[in-house]
Amino acid sequence: MNRRPFDPRLLHRVPAARRDLALLALLGVLAAGLVVAQATALAALLATAFTGRLDRVALTGFVAAVAARSVLVWAQGAASARVAATVKAALRADLLGAVARHGPGWVAGQRAGQLATLAGRGLDALDAYFTGYLPQLVLSVTVPVAVLGRVFLADWSSAVIIALTLPLIPIFGALLGWQAQAATERQWRRLSRLGGHFLDMVAGLPTLRAFGRAQAQTDAVRRMADGHRTATMKTLRIAFLSALVLELVATLSVALVAVPVGIRLLGGGLALQTALLVLLLTPEAYLPLRAAGSRFHASMEGLTALDEALTLSASAPAPAGHAGALPDGRGEIRFESVTVAYERTTALRDVSLTIRPGERIAIIGPSGAGKSTLLGLLLGFVTPTTGRVTVGGVDLTEADLDGWRRQVAWVPQRAHLFAASLAWGHEGGNNVSVELANPGVADAPLTVTVTG
C-alpha cells in the first residue's frame, strides 16, 4: 500500500492532469504571498487605529488582499475539481482497457464485484482528495515557509519558536495517519467483499429463489453490511481523535509564541505593529497543516482506491498466444502446487490436481473460493504466482495458447451472442469436462470441455 500523500505514478498515467496540478502549485505560492500581505496590512491598520487615525493605504491593501484571496480560493476549487474529473475519467478508462486486455479470466480472478466497486464508489472518493486534501497539502508547504520568512524579519525569536513547533503537527499526524490508513484498508476490503457478494447474489437471484436460499443470502449480506458499518465507525473514531490531537498541538504552539510576545509588548521590548504582525501570522503557519491533517482522513478511501486502480490497470497483461509448443488435448491436465495471489487476496493456494482423459470433474465451493480462477488458469487467462499448469506435459506459460484454446470448448455461466457464424468441429478422441458450481447459491454449473 502506498503511504505517500501524493502518488508520482499519477503524473505518468494521467498526463492531462499535469497542467492542472502545476496550476494548483502556482496558486498555492500566490496564496502564501497573499496571507503575508493581508496580515501585514491588517497589523499596520490596527496599529494606526490605536493612535486615533486611519491608514488609508493599509486599509486599501487589506481589502485588496481579502478580495484576491477570495478569487484565489475560487480558482483553487475550480482547478482541483477539474483535475479530479480528469483523473477519474482516465482511471476508469484504464480499468476498462485492462479488462478488455486481460480477458474474462482476469476479471474472474480479480472478482467482478471488486472491479465494479472500484470503478464506481472507489474512484468517486477521489473528489475529497483532489478538492480538499491536495490543495491544503500545497498550502501546508508554501504558507509556513512564507510566514516563517516574514516573522523572522520582524522578530527572529518568535520565528525560532514557530520553526521548532511546526514539525510537531506532521509528526503527530503521521503517527495517527498510519492507524487511520490500516482502518481504512480494512473498511475498503469489507466494502469490496460486500459489493462482490451482492453482485453475485443479484446475478443468481432466480436460482436462489428456486432453491429457497434467498433468505440465507439476505442474512449474509446483512452481516457483511454490519461489518462494513463497524469498520467505518472505527475509521471515523480515529479521524475525530486525530483532529483533536492536531488542534491541541497547534493551540499550544500558538500559545508558546503569543505569551512571550505579550510579555515583551507590556515591557516595551516590542513595537505594537510588530507584535500584531507576529500574532496574526503565527496561527496562519499552523492552519494549513491542521486542515491538511483533518482532510487527509476524509480522503483516505480515495487514496486506497487510487493505489488499487493504478496497480490493477498497470498489471502485466495476460499472456498472449505465442509461438510455443502446442499442448495435446488428449494428454493429462495437471495443476502442480498452483498458487494465484493478487494485491490484496489469494485466490488459490497450493492447489494440485490431475485430470485424466475422459474424466468428468466437478469442483464445488462458495462464491469467491477460486473456481473461476481455476478455469482462467486452464484457459491461459491467468498466470500462476507459483506452481505450473501442464497439458500433455506442456507448461501453459510456454505453450501456443491460441492453438490450445482452439481445442477447448468453454460454456460460461452466462451466454454471449456474437455477430458471427458458429462452426462446430469434433475430431474424436478424449473428452474432459470440468464443472464448477456454487452449492445452493447463485451460480449455475459451468462446464469446460477439452476435445482432442
Order of alpha helices (4+ residues) and beta strands (2+ residues): alpha-alpha-alpha-alpha-alpha-alpha-alpha-alpha-alpha-alpha-alpha-alpha-beta-beta-beta-alpha-beta-beta-alpha-beta-beta-beta
